[in-house]
Structures are given as C-alpha cells and as structure tokens.
Amino acid sequence: MSARVAASWQTSLADLSLILFMIAAAALSRQENDRRQAIDRRQDSDRRQELAQPVDAPAPAAPLAVYLATPDAPPLGAWLARQAADPRQRLTVTTFYGPTPTALPAALAEAARLARAAGAMGLRARVVAEPGRGPARVALAFDDPALPEPVARSLLEGRPVSSEGISVP
C-alpha cells in the first residue's frame, strides 16, 4: 500500500470526524437555547402570577357553606339562619360580570343586595366582583383577617387558648 493512499484515507476520516463534531455541537447548542427559553418563559409566568396576587392577602380558607343565588334558592336570610353562628367566620359575596358596559354595575347591585340581606342578619360581608359567568355566590369560611391568631397554630405551639379562640400568653 502506498503512503499516498493511507494519508488520503486518514484525511477523509478526520474530515468526517470534524463534520460530525460540528453537527453535534450545533445540535447541543440549539437544545441548550430551547431549554433556556423554556425556563425563562416559566419564570416569566411565575412572576406574572406572583404580581397578580395581592401581597398582604391571606390565602382563602375552604368554605364551610356556600349559597348560590339562583331563582329557586331560598332567601339569603333563611339560609344564614340555618348556619351555625361563629364570630370567627367571614361571609364573602362573590358576583360575576361579563364584557358589556352594564354588567359590572348590575353585578355590584346584586352584591349590595346580598350584603344588605346579610347585614339584616347581623353579619358583615366582604364583596368580590369577578369577571365570569354564573349566579352570585355567598360563602362562609374561617378566614377573617381580624382574628389575632388562628386557633390551630396556637394549639400546635402548645399555648393555651381562651374560649374565644385567642391565645393566652
């Protein structure tokens, strides 16, 4: 075998190896860029969700009872009379409105009517108007921010609790 044939074969193999290396490097670079873009999109989405949430608002508690203001529902006062009274509960009236200009005022009027009915029963109501569809909703939950400290947390920490649910030092 001549030296010229051996050198030609080695040069071709080196050229093919170099081409394969460049293709692999380009593919890995593209894959890394796609991964970075996906991470950036996820972080942007997380930031938008954090900004959309109020900073000082506590997480809403699971409702104990829910009233839907449908045409066949009993009056709100009758429904509230059947619920167990507890000063730690908060009443939340949620109404929904659509894209029309008159939808928000109508939703707020409905919320005010339900809040007045709750006020007649001696309860204060938090009013929330959200975009969407459906009947107005009234929920009772243990998420009153005026409470000094949740009872369960003081029990877990081993501190005594008064009958009103207030930690005793």
Number of C-alpha atoms within 10 A of each C-alpha: 5 6 7 8 10 10 11 11 11 11 12 11 12 12 12 12 12 12 12 12 12 12 12 12 12 12 12 12 12 12 12 12 12 12 12 12 12 12 12 12 12 12 12 12 12 12 11 11 10 11 10 9 10 9 8 6 8 10 9 10 12 11 16 12 14 15 18 17 18 12 8 7 11 12 14 18 15 12 13 19 10 8 11 9 10 11 11 16 19 21 23 22 24 22 27 21 21 15 9 7 9 10 14 18 12 15 22 18 13 20 25 16 13 25 22 16 19 19 13 11 14 9 17 15 22 15 16 16 17 12 13 11 10 13 17 20 18 26 19 22 18 18 19 17 13 8 15 10 12 17 17 11 11 16 12 8 8 10 13 14 16 10 7 11 17 15 18 9 6
